[in-house]
Amino acid sequence: MQGVKPMTEEFAEYRRDESRTCGAADTISFPVSEHELRAQIGWLADHAPSASITVQGARTGLAAGAVPCGGHVFNLSRMNAYLGLRRDRDGGYHLRVQPGVVLSELRRHLRSRSIPAVNWDPASRAALDALYAGCEQFFPTDPTETSACLGGMAACNASGARSYRYGPMRPHVSALRVVLATGEALSLRRGACRANGGRLVLVTEQGRSIPLELPAIPSPSCKNAAGYAIADDMDAVDLFIGSDGTLGIITELELELREAPQAVWGACCFFASEESALDFVIAARPALKRALAFEYIDGEALDVLRGVRTEGGSFSSLPNAPRAARACVYVELAGAAAGEVLEELKLLSELLRAAGARGEDAWVARTDVDRERLRLFRHAVPECVNTLIDRRRRDMPSIAKLGSDMAVPSECLRDVMKLYRDGIGKAGLQSAVWGHIGDNHLHVNILPRDEREYARGKELFAHWAHAVSAMGGSVSAEHGVGKIKRDYLLAMYGGERVRAMARLKARLDPMCRLGRGNLFDEALLDEVAAEMQGGERP
């Protein structure tokens, strides 16, 4: 089949993603269109009918969702065209793209008004002219890794720092095209197909009706990217977003754009203790009405930054945090004009004083260049930690960094921080904590120095998964579950509910080939696939 290649050493990099997990596959392809992808699915049906199928984009994920589990890999990075634009009744813009479009490129094109409009129809070109004549538009989903592909972001319901204001990716997607493992296609527009009383009926473009009985699975009251989003009256679009590539292959997305804020300022605020930082965040969230983001860096992470900075290289240009600081909170504020943000900044200064910190010690960024410097300071933390762990792995390849992605309801922020600190202290582990504290969503990173510490860290994470679930939280708030966190999904939902999700998958993917190993253990997938072969095939 043209385009389907053996998985030779030439393609070794496509066996892994940013989780540093490595898998295996027999074949790989790089389709450039939905038509080509569907033809390759048809070829697989004839030549490898039971082979698993893994979908990849830029492979920036941290949960091994794009790591192949045998079979065939569809890498969609070359499906990167901009397909069209429309305006809705309220004047909002909706941009249609293929899944391989990279977030940083989308941002660049929106800022510079340079969207590639190749072969667009007259209605799309008219909408583009109107967009360029008006205020700047942007796409609000804001993951740390801007080299991510939009299809992958949809697959894990990505979010990021600005999810505090704008939420995760799901509400910003107004339409999808999805190809099922059978090669059939679904065209889904938000509001056009909804569940009724826990029953959702999908109709493929080929005319097949697929009735889905939705299991009763409660969603946590916090940021969540763990498992399928299910509700009695849900929109069909929402089922596929966050499904970790297990239900279908997203071949097209329509993104709802928003008017960009005219003034955005950032402030890095430093605290002598973590307790003071928590006091500030809890008081500031309801008080600062113009906040886009609250980001956290703990004292240990600041120490890592200080150490790497002194070594020179690319990190030497980072600003140097005050020596006495044991916590940092980055706050981003936005308004229609600079005066609005200035008033909010004055309130922020008062809140700092109330928490025992000094407003004059904060770094304030009023320009795009200065704000980007502060954002780079925050984003340098995971890169520096990865550098530290990579050095340790040279002597001990069996260890790796352990990173959490858990979130809790707002009332549990102090409790979950105590849970983390008590566990780390008792286990005697080195750690670094950072993340989206505005959403009570912190990335706790364990930095093992040997195999025993690595094992203790894994045990600790398993304990935290149960404890966070008991608080009504999520075991994965933005990275998805993939292969790395599927045991945590059991801790969060229990075996019967996870089995119910697997059965739902099997209604759309009867042989359970898509995203093999993501969300569900392979033995469970084999069981539900056998049920489908026993007469439950739709």
C-alpha positions in Angstrom: 0.0 0.0 0.0 1.4 3.4 -1.0 2.4 5.4 2.1 2.5 2.4 4.5 6.1 1.7 5.5 7.8 -0.9 7.7 8.8 0.5 11.1 12.5 0.4 10.5 15.3 2.2 12.4 14.6 5.2 10.1 11.4 5.8 12.1 12.8 4.9 15.6 11.8 8.3 17.0 8.1 7.5 16.4 8.3 4.7 18.9 8.4 7.2 21.8 7.0 10.5 23.1 8.0 13.1 25.7 7.1 10.7 28.5 10.4 9.0 27.6 8.4 5.7 27.2 9.3 3.6 24.2 7.1 1.1 22.3 7.1 -0.9 19.1 5.2 -1.1 15.9 5.2 -3.0 12.6 4.3 -0.3 10.2 3.9 3.5 10.0 2.3 6.0 7.6 2.1 9.8 7.3 -1.2 10.6 5.6 -1.8 14.1 4.3 -5.6 13.9 4.0 -8.6 12.1 5.4 -9.1 10.3 2.0 -5.5 8.9 2.2 -6.0 7.9 5.9 -9.2 6.0 5.1 -7.6 4.2 2.2 -4.8 3.1 4.5 -7.3 1.9 7.1 -8.9 -0.2 4.4 -5.6 -1.7 3.4 -5.0 -2.6 7.1 -8.4 -4.2 7.3 -7.4 -6.5 4.4 -3.7 -7.2 5.4 -3.6 -6.8 9.2 -7.2 -6.9 10.4 -6.3 -7.4 14.1 -3.4 -5.0 14.3 -3.6 -2.3 16.9 -3.7 1.4 15.6 -1.9 4.2 17.4 -2.5 7.8 16.4 0.3 10.4 16.8 0.8 14.1 16.2 3.9 16.0 17.5 4.4 13.4 20.3 4.7 16.0 23.0 2.5 14.1 25.4 3.6 13.0 28.9 1.3 10.0 29.4 2.6 7.8 26.5 -0.7 8.1 24.7 1.2 8.3 21.3 3.6 5.4 22.1 2.7 2.5 19.9 1.6 -0.9 21.3 2.4 -3.0 18.2 0.6 -2.8 14.9 0.4 0.4 12.9 1.1 4.0 13.6 -0.8 6.9 11.9 1.4 10.0 12.4 -0.8 12.9 11.4 1.8 15.7 11.6 1.6 16.2 7.8 -2.1 16.8 8.0 -1.5 20.4 8.8 -3.6 22.4 6.4 -5.9 25.4 7.3 -9.2 24.5 5.7 -11.6 27.4 6.1 -13.2 30.0 8.3 -16.8 31.0 9.2 -18.6 33.5 11.3 -21.5 32.6 13.5 -24.7 34.6 14.2 -23.0 36.5 17.0 -20.0 37.5 14.8 -17.6 34.9 16.3 -15.0 33.2 14.2 -14.6 29.5 13.8 -11.4 28.2 12.1 -11.3 24.8 10.4 -7.9 23.0 10.5 -6.4 19.5 10.1 -5.1 17.8 13.3 -1.4 18.3 12.5 -1.5 22.1 12.8 1.0 23.1 15.5 -0.2 25.5 18.2 2.8 27.9 17.9 2.2 28.2 14.2 -1.5 28.9 14.7 -0.7 31.6 17.2 1.9 33.1 14.8 -0.6 33.2 11.9 -3.3 34.8 14.0 -1.0 37.5 15.4 0.5 38.3 12.0 -2.8 37.9 10.0 -1.1 35.4 7.7 -3.3 32.3 7.8 -2.6 30.1 4.8 -5.9 30.3 2.9 -5.0 27.8 0.1 -8.0 26.7 -2.0 -10.5 28.3 0.4 -14.0 28.9 -0.8 -15.4 32.5 -1.3 -17.4 32.4 2.0 -14.2 31.5 4.0 -12.2 34.2 2.2 -14.9 36.8 3.0 -14.8 35.7 6.7 -11.0 36.0 6.6 -11.1 39.5 5.2 -13.5 40.5 8.1 -11.2 38.9 10.7 -8.2 40.8 9.4 -10.2 44.1 9.4 -11.2 43.6 13.1 -9.6 43.1 16.5 -6.9 40.4 16.9 -8.3 36.9 17.5 -6.6 34.1 19.4 -7.2 30.5 20.5 -7.1 30.4 24.3 -5.9 26.9 25.1 -2.5 27.4 26.6 -0.4 24.2 27.2 3.2 24.7 28.2 4.5 22.9 25.1 3.4 25.1 22.2 4.9 22.6 19.7 1.9 20.4 20.3 -0.4 19.5 17.5 -4.1 20.5 17.8 -5.3 17.0 17.2 -3.2 15.7 20.1 -4.4 18.6 22.3 -8.0 17.6 21.6 -7.2 13.9 22.3 -6.2 14.7 25.9 -8.4 17.8 26.4 -5.3 19.9 26.9 -5.4 23.0 29.0 -2.5 25.0 30.6 -1.9 28.1 32.6 -4.8 30.1 31.2 -7.3 27.4 31.8 -8.0 29.3 35.0 -9.9 31.8 32.9 -10.8 30.0 29.7 -11.1 26.3 30.7 -9.6 23.4 28.8 -9.8 22.7 25.1 -13.2 21.0 25.0 -15.4 24.1 25.0 -13.4 25.8 22.3 -14.0 23.1 19.7 -17.2 23.7 17.7 -17.0 20.8 15.3 -15.0 17.6 14.5 -14.6 15.1 11.8 -13.7 11.7 13.1 -12.7 8.5 11.2 -13.6 5.3 13.1 -11.6 2.1 13.1 -14.0 0.7 10.5 -13.0 3.5 8.1 -16.4 5.2 8.4 -16.6 8.9 9.0 -18.5 11.0 11.5 -19.2 14.7 10.9 -20.1 16.3 14.3 -21.1 19.9 14.9 -21.6 21.2 18.4 -25.4 21.3 19.2 -26.4 19.1 16.3 -26.2 15.7 18.1 -26.9 15.4 21.8 -27.6 12.5 24.1 -31.1 12.1 25.5 -31.6 10.4 28.8 -28.2 8.7 28.7 -28.6 7.5 25.1 -26.5 8.9 22.2 -27.1 7.9 18.6 -24.3 8.6 16.1 -24.9 8.3 12.4 -21.9 7.8 10.1 -21.6 9.5 6.7 -22.0 6.0 5.2 -25.5 5.8 6.8 -24.9 3.4 9.7 -26.6 4.3 13.0 -24.6 3.6 16.2 -26.7 3.7 19.4 -24.6 4.2 22.5 -26.0 3.6 26.0 -23.9 6.0 28.2 -22.8 4.6 31.5 -23.5 6.6 34.7 -20.0 7.9 35.5 -19.9 11.0 37.7 -17.4 13.7 36.7 -15.3 15.4 39.5 -16.0 19.0 40.3 -12.5 20.1 39.3 -10.3 20.3 36.2 -10.3 16.8 34.7 -8.9 14.9 31.7 -9.2 11.4 33.0 -11.4 9.0 31.0 -14.4 9.8 28.8 -16.5 12.9 29.5 -20.0 11.4 29.9 -23.3 13.1 30.8 -26.9 12.2 30.2 -27.5 15.1 27.8 -23.9 15.5 26.5 -22.9 16.8 23.1 -21.4 14.2 20.8 -18.4 16.4 20.1 -17.4 16.2 23.8 -17.2 12.4 23.8 -14.3 12.4 21.4 -12.3 15.2 23.0 -10.2 13.8 25.8 -10.7 10.2 24.6 -6.9 9.6 24.3 -7.2 8.3 20.7 -9.3 5.3 21.7 -12.7 6.0 20.0 -11.8 7.5 16.6 -9.2 9.4 14.6 -9.7 13.2 14.6 -9.1 14.3 11.0 -10.5 17.9 11.2 -11.3 20.4 14.0 -13.2 23.6 14.0 -11.8 26.0 16.6 -13.8 28.8 18.2 -11.6 31.9 18.3 -11.8 34.8 20.8 -11.0 38.4 20.8 -7.5 38.9 22.2 -7.2 41.0 25.4 -5.7 44.4 24.6 -3.6 44.7 27.8 -1.9 41.7 29.5 0.5 42.1 32.4 2.3 39.5 34.4 3.7 39.5 37.9 6.1 37.0 39.6 5.4 37.3 43.4 7.8 35.8 45.9 7.1 34.4 49.3 9.2 33.3 52.3 7.1 30.2 52.8 4.7 27.9 51.0 2.0 28.7 53.6 2.2 32.4 52.7 1.9 31.6 49.0 -1.2 29.4 49.7 -2.8 32.2 51.8 -2.2 34.6 48.9 -3.7 32.4 46.2 -6.8 31.5 48.3 -7.5 35.2 48.9 -6.5 36.4 45.4 -8.6 34.1 43.3 -12.0 35.6 44.2 -10.6 39.1 44.5 -8.7 39.5 41.2 -11.5 39.5 38.6 -9.1 40.0 35.6 -6.7 37.2 36.4 -5.9 34.9 33.4 -3.6 32.5 35.4 -2.1 31.7 38.7 1.0 29.6 38.4 3.1 28.1 41.2 6.8 27.3 41.7 7.9 25.8 45.0 11.2 26.4 46.8 12.9 23.2 45.6 12.1 24.0 42.0 13.5 27.5 42.5 16.7 25.9 43.9 16.9 23.8 40.7 16.6 27.0 38.6 19.3 28.7 40.7 21.6 25.8 40.3 21.2 25.4 36.5 21.4 29.2 36.0 24.9 29.3 37.5 26.1 26.6 35.1 25.8 29.0 32.1 24.3 27.9 28.8 20.8 28.7 27.7 19.5 29.1 31.2 22.0 31.7 32.3 19.8 34.5 31.0 17.0 33.6 33.3 16.2 36.2 36.0 17.6 35.3 39.4 14.9 34.7 42.1 15.5 36.3 45.4 17.7 34.1 47.6 15.2 34.1 50.5 12.2 33.1 48.3 10.8 29.7 49.1 7.7 30.0 46.8 6.7 31.9 43.7 3.3 32.6 42.3 3.0 34.0 38.7 -0.2 36.0 38.2 -1.3 37.1 34.7 -3.8 39.9 34.5 -5.8 41.2 31.4 -8.1 44.0 30.5 -9.4 46.1 27.7 -6.9 48.9 28.6 -3.8 49.3 30.7 -5.7 51.4 33.3 -7.9 48.4 34.1 -4.9 46.2 34.7 -3.1 48.8 36.7 -6.1 49.0 39.2 -6.0 45.2 39.5 -2.2 45.3 40.1 -2.8 47.7 43.0 -5.2 45.2 44.5 -2.6 42.4 44.0 -0.1 44.4 45.9 -2.5 44.8 48.9 -3.1 41.0 48.8 0.6 40.4 48.9 1.0 42.5 52.0 -1.8 40.7 53.7 -0.1 37.4 53.0 3.2 38.7 54.5 5.0 39.3 51.2 6.3 42.6 49.7 4.8 44.0 46.5 8.0 45.8 45.7 9.8 42.5 45.5 7.5 41.3 42.7 8.7 41.3 39.1 6.1 43.1 36.9 6.0 42.7 33.1 4.0 45.3 31.2 5.2 44.5 27.7 5.0 41.4 25.6 8.8 41.0 25.8 9.0 41.3 29.5 5.9 39.0 30.0 7.4 36.4 27.8 10.6 36.5 29.9 8.5 35.8 33.0 6.7 33.0 31.3 10.0 31.5 30.2 11.1 31.6 33.8 8.1 29.5 34.8 8.4 27.2 31.8 12.1 26.7 32.4 11.4 24.7 35.5 10.3 21.4 33.9 13.2 21.7 31.3 15.7 22.1 34.1 14.3 19.2 36.1 14.5 17.0 33.0 18.1 18.0 32.5 18.9 17.0 36.1 17.2 13.6 35.7 18.8 13.0 32.3 22.2 13.4 34.0 21.3 10.8 36.7 20.0 8.4 34.0 23.5 8.3 32.5 24.7 6.3 35.5 21.4 4.6 36.2 19.2 4.2 33.1 16.4 2.4 35.0 15.2 5.5 36.8 13.1 8.3 35.5 11.4 11.4 36.7 7.9 10.8 38.2 5.4 13.6 37.6 1.8 13.9 38.9 -1.0 15.6 37.1 -3.7 15.5 39.8 -6.3 18.2 40.7 -8.7 18.7 43.5 -11.7 20.9 44.3 -10.8 24.4 45.6 -11.7 23.6 49.2 -9.1 20.8 49.2 -6.0 22.9 48.1 -4.4 23.0 51.6 -5.3 19.4 52.3 -3.7 18.1 49.1 -0.6 20.2 49.6 -0.2 18.6 53.1 -0.8 15.2 51.6 2.1 15.8 49.1 4.5 17.3 51.7 3.8 14.6 54.3 4.4 11.8 51.8 7.5 13.3 50.3 9.0 14.0 53.7 8.2 10.5 55.1 9.7 8.8 52.0 12.8 11.0 52.1 12.6 11.9 48.4 13.8 14.9 46.4 11.0 16.8 44.7 10.0 19.9 42.8 6.5 21.2 42.6 5.0 23.6 40.0 1.8 24.1 38.1 -1.6 25.6 37.7 -2.4 26.5 41.3 -5.3 28.6 40.2 -7.1 25.3 39.3 -5.7 23.4 42.4 -3.7 21.5 39.8 0.0 21.0 40.7 2.6 18.9 39.0 4.5 17.2 41.9 7.7 15.8 40.5 9.8 13.2 42.3 13.5 13.2 41.4 14.9 9.8 42.3 18.6 9.2 42.9 18.5 5.4 42.7 16.1 2.5 41.9 14.9 2.3 45.5 13.8 5.9 45.5 12.2 5.4 42.1 10.1 2.5 43.5 9.2 4.5 46.6 8.0 7.4 44.4 5.8 5.1 42.3 4.2 3.7 45.5 3.6 7.3 46.7 1.9 8.3 43.5 -0.4 5.2 43.7 -1.3 6.3 47.3 -1.9 9.8 46.1 -4.2 8.6 43.3 -6.5 7.0 45.8 -6.4 10.0 48.3 -7.0 12.6 45.6 -9.9 10.6 44.2 -11.4 10.4 47.8 -11.2 14.2 47.9 -13.4 14.3 44.7 -10.4 15.1 42.5 -8.9 13.9 39.3 -5.9 11.7 38.7 -5.2 13.5 35.4 -6.2 17.1 34.9 -4.6 18.0 31.6 -2.2 15.3 30.2 -4.7 12.6 29.7 -4.3 9.0 31.0 -2.5 7.3 28.1 -0.7 4.2 29.2 1.2 5.5 32.2 -1.8 6.5 34.3 -4.4 3.8 33.5 -4.0 2.2 36.9 -4.8 5.6 38.4 -8.0 5.5 36.4 -9.1 2.4 38.3 -8.3 4.2 41.6 -10.5 7.2 40.5 -13.5 5.3 39.1 -13.3 1.7 40.2 -13.2 -1.4 38.1 -16.9 -1.6 37.1 -17.0 2.0 35.8 -13.7 1.5 33.9 -15.2 -1.6 32.4 -18.3 0.4 31.4 -16.0 2.9 29.6 -14.3 0.0 27.8 -17.7 -1.4 26.7 -18.5 2.1 25.3 -15.3 2.1 23.4 -16.1 -1.3 21.9 -19.4 0.0 20.5 -17.3 2.3 18.3 -14.2 0.1 17.9 -15.5 -3.5 18.1 -12.0 -5.1 17.9 -10.6 -2.6 20.4 -7.7 -1.7 18.0 -7.5 2.1 18.4 -5.2 3.5 21.1 -4.4 0.0 22.3 -3.2 0.2 25.9 -4.5 3.8 26.5 -7.0 4.1 29.4 -7.6 0.3 29.5 -5.5 -2.7 30.3 -5.1 -5.0 27.2 -6.7 -8.0 29.0 -9.8 -5.9 29.7 -9.9 -4.8 26.0 -9.7 -8.5 24.9 -12.6 -9.3 27.2 -14.9 -6.6 25.9 -13.8 -7.3 22.3 -14.8 -11.0 22.8 -18.2 -9.8 24.1 -18.7 -7.8 20.8 -17.8 -10.8 18.7 -20.4 -12.8 20.7 -23.2 -10.9 19.2 -23.1 -7.4 20.5 -21.6 -5.9 17.4 -23.6 -2.8 16.4 
